[in-house]
Amino acid sequence: MVLVDSSVWIAYFNGAITPETERLDALLGQEPVGLGDLILAEVLQGFRLDKDYRTAKELLTSLTIYDLLGKDLAIRAADNYRALRKRGVTVRKTTDAIIATFCIEKDFALLHSDKDFLPFVTHLNLRAAL
């Protein structure tokens, strides 16, 4: 399973051609692709036009959507945040710590274009999908 972060979905829906959006395009319909409930909210809230919102909502809700947080994962995300902070890395967004921890725990690859995930790849064995 490849979980796709909002950083890629937003670029994808904006028509940007990047290595990440090209990879997403190649994955869709070929391999299992999913997203988290928080990612779904982040992506959908950005649409200004109702038509675009409906199109994106239809596509995104056809994929597997995971509930990213529960008590156990909240604790693991806090642990990972603290582990990085002890290494001198400050995670800027709690959401990123949750997404990265979910992928680490489930052994999912994460397709992203957000440098904030790099410490999770370097220090905590997050698998990048690109």
N, C-alpha and C positions, 0 to 999 in steps of 0.2 A: 504494500500500500504506500502510495505517495500522498502525503498531506501537502496541500498547496496553501501558502500564506497569502494574506491580503495584498502584500507588496507585489505579488505576481498577478493576482486576479485584477487588481486595479490597472496595472499596465496592460494586461490582456484586453480588458473591456475598453480601454482608451485607444486601442489599436497600435500600441507600441510594439516594435519588433526588437526583441532583446533575446539573448540566449535562453533566459528563463521562460519567456512567452513562447518561444519556438519549442522548447522542451514540453511545455504544457500542451501546446497544440498537438505535438506528437503523441503525448500520453493519452489524451482524450479519446475514448472509444477503443483504445488498445490495451491499456493497463488500468488496474484499480486506482482511482483518484478520489480523494476525499478532502473534506475540510472540517474545521471545528465550528461549533456554534458561535464562538466569539469572532472567528474569521468571517462567518456569514454576516453577522451584524456589522462588522467593520466595512465590508464591501458594499452591502446593500444601502447603508446609510449615506453613502456618497453620491448616489444617483439623484440628479436634479429633475430629470424628465420621467414622468410616470411610465411611458412606453419602454424606456431603457431599463427602468427598475423592474418592470414585469418580465422583460426578456431575461435579464440576469437572474432574477428570482427563479424563473422556470428552469434555467440551466443549472443553477447551483443546487436547487432542491432535488434535482434528479440524481445527484451524486450522494455518496454516503456522507452523512453529517454526524460528527461525534460530539458528545457532551464532553467538553475538555476538562472540567474541574469537578472534583468531589473532595471530600475530606482528605483522603490519602494522597491524592495528587496535589492538593494545596500544600500539604506538608512537604512533599518531595520538591515542589517548585520553590518553596522557601529554602529548603536545604540546598538546592542547586544555586539559588541566588546568593546565599551565604558563602557557598564554596567558591564561587567566582569572586565575590567581594574579598575573601581572604587572599585571593591571588592578585588583588589590585584591580579587578575588573568590576565596574559598576554597571549593572543592567539598567537601562534607562526606562524600560516599560515592563510592568508586571505581566501584561498580556504576553509579551515575548517569552518571559520565563515560563509561563503556563504552557504555551504552545510547544516550546522546545522540550520541556519536561514530559509532556504528553507523548511526543514523538520518541523520546529516549526510552520511556517506559514501555511503549508498545512496539518498539523497534521499527518504526515507520521512518522512511526518508522524508525530509522536508524540502520542498521546492520553494525557494525564497530569493528575494533580491534585496535583503535587508542586512546590512553589516552587523546589526545588533545580535544576530544569531551566530556569528563567527566564534565568539568565545565558547559557546556551547559545543560547537564542532571541535574546536581545538582542545578544550579541557574536559569536556563531559561526554564525548563520543556521540554527539548528535550526528546522524547520517544526513549529509546533504544530497539532494537528488540531482545535482548538476556538477 
